[in-house]
């Protein structure tokens, strides 16, 4: 399968590597199929989650441990069913990144810790787990 991404150009996607997000992502509910790739010029710890349903939609993502942040997510039975998750070891937790330019000057890299992505690596299914309450404070540097 080939797609034309406005940001990354022509991409060839192996159909066996498509990740299905049945409910889409917050604000992008119509985007269900994604591919994950590592751009050659990026840091090895960052990846791109590219929508196949809307080629203009792509997110930089990473493991939150790269920011020194580790948290466990307790999935509901419904979430585990959506992911078809049988073994918790098959779940990867990732966060969406963005560059905050609101302070002027060079923008700071931010991570969305309130709505991490959970992907069942074996089944290639994902969801966005939105926390309604966080039990910790994250202060910007």
C-alpha positions as CSV (number, residue, x, y, z in Angstrom):
1,X,0.0,0.0,0.0
2,X,1.3,3.5,-0.9
3,X,0.3,6.8,0.6
4,X,1.4,10.4,0.0
5,X,2.1,12.1,3.2
6,X,2.3,16.0,3.0
7,X,5.1,15.9,5.7
8,X,7.0,12.7,4.8
9,X,6.4,12.3,1.0
10,X,5.6,8.9,-0.6
11,X,5.4,6.0,1.9
12,X,5.2,2.3,1.2
13,X,3.3,0.6,4.0
14,X,3.3,-3.2,4.5
15,X,-0.4,-4.1,5.1
16,X,0.8,-6.5,7.8
17,X,2.2,-3.6,9.8
18,X,-1.0,-1.5,10.0
19,X,-2.1,-0.7,13.5
20,X,-5.8,-0.4,14.0
21,X,-7.2,2.1,16.4
22,X,-11.0,1.1,16.5
23,X,-12.0,4.4,18.2
24,X,-9.5,6.6,16.5
25,X,-7.7,9.2,18.6
26,X,-9.0,12.2,20.5
27,X,-9.9,14.8,17.9
28,X,-9.1,12.4,15.1
29,X,-12.0,9.9,15.5
30,X,-12.1,9.2,11.8
31,X,-8.5,8.0,11.7
32,X,-8.4,4.3,12.5
33,X,-5.5,2.9,10.5
34,X,-2.0,3.9,11.2
35,X,1.6,2.9,10.5
36,X,4.6,3.4,12.7
37,X,7.9,4.3,11.3
38,X,11.2,5.8,12.2
39,X,12.4,8.7,10.0
40,X,16.1,8.5,9.1
41,X,16.9,12.0,10.3
42,X,15.2,11.7,13.7
43,X,16.6,10.7,17.1
44,X,16.3,6.9,17.5
45,X,13.9,7.3,20.4
46,X,11.3,9.2,18.3
47,X,8.8,7.6,15.9
48,X,6.1,8.7,13.6
49,X,2.5,7.5,13.9
50,X,1.2,8.2,10.4
51,X,-2.6,7.9,9.6
52,X,-3.5,5.9,6.6
53,X,-7.0,7.3,6.6
54,X,-5.9,10.9,6.4
55,X,-2.3,11.3,5.2
56,X,-2.2,14.9,6.7
57,X,-2.4,13.4,10.2
58,X,0.9,12.2,11.7
59,X,2.2,12.4,15.3
60,X,5.7,12.2,16.7
61,X,5.6,9.6,19.5
62,X,8.0,8.1,22.1
63,X,8.3,5.9,25.1
64,X,7.6,8.1,28.1
65,X,10.7,6.5,29.8
66,X,12.8,8.7,27.5
67,X,11.6,11.6,29.6
68,X,12.4,9.8,32.8
69,X,8.7,9.1,33.3
70,X,7.3,5.7,34.0
71,X,3.7,5.0,34.9
72,X,1.4,1.9,34.9
73,X,-1.9,2.0,33.2
74,X,-4.7,-0.2,34.5
75,X,-6.9,-1.0,31.5
76,X,-10.6,-1.7,31.9
77,X,-11.9,-5.0,30.6
78,X,-13.5,-3.2,27.7
79,X,-10.1,-1.6,26.8
80,X,-8.3,-5.0,27.0
81,X,-11.0,-6.4,24.8
82,X,-10.6,-3.6,22.2
83,X,-6.8,-4.3,22.2
84,X,-7.4,-8.1,22.2
85,X,-4.8,-8.1,24.9
86,X,-4.0,-11.5,26.4
87,X,-0.5,-10.9,27.8
88,X,0.3,-7.5,29.4
89,X,3.8,-7.9,28.1
90,X,2.4,-7.3,24.6
91,X,1.3,-3.8,25.5
92,X,3.5,-0.8,24.6
93,X,2.7,2.6,26.2
94,X,3.7,5.6,24.1
95,X,3.1,9.3,24.3
96,X,2.3,11.9,21.6
97,X,4.9,14.7,21.4
98,X,4.5,18.3,20.3
99,X,6.7,21.4,20.2
100,X,5.4,24.2,22.4
101,X,6.3,27.6,20.8
102,X,4.0,29.6,23.0
103,X,6.8,31.1,25.1
104,X,8.6,32.7,22.2
105,X,12.1,31.7,21.1
106,X,13.0,28.1,20.8
107,X,10.1,25.8,21.5
108,X,10.2,23.1,24.2
109,X,9.3,19.5,23.5
110,X,6.2,18.4,25.4
111,X,4.6,15.0,25.9
112,X,0.9,14.3,26.4
113,X,0.9,12.3,29.6
114,X,-2.8,12.7,30.1
115,X,-3.7,10.6,27.0
116,X,-1.1,8.0,26.3
117,X,-1.4,5.4,23.5
118,X,-1.5,1.7,24.3
119,X,-0.6,-0.6,21.5
120,X,-0.9,-4.4,21.5
121,X,2.2,-5.2,19.5
122,X,1.2,-8.7,18.7
123,X,-2.4,-7.9,17.5
124,X,-1.5,-4.5,16.1
125,X,-4.4,-2.8,17.8
126,X,-4.3,0.4,19.7
127,X,-6.3,2.9,21.8
128,X,-5.8,6.2,23.5
129,X,-6.2,5.9,27.3
130,X,-7.4,9.2,28.5
131,X,-6.8,9.8,32.2
132,X,-9.7,11.8,33.9
133,X,-7.5,12.3,36.9
134,X,-3.7,12.1,37.4
135,X,-2.2,11.3,40.8
136,X,1.0,13.2,40.2
137,X,2.2,16.7,39.1
138,X,4.4,17.3,36.2
139,X,6.2,20.6,36.2
140,X,7.9,22.1,33.1
141,X,11.5,22.9,33.3
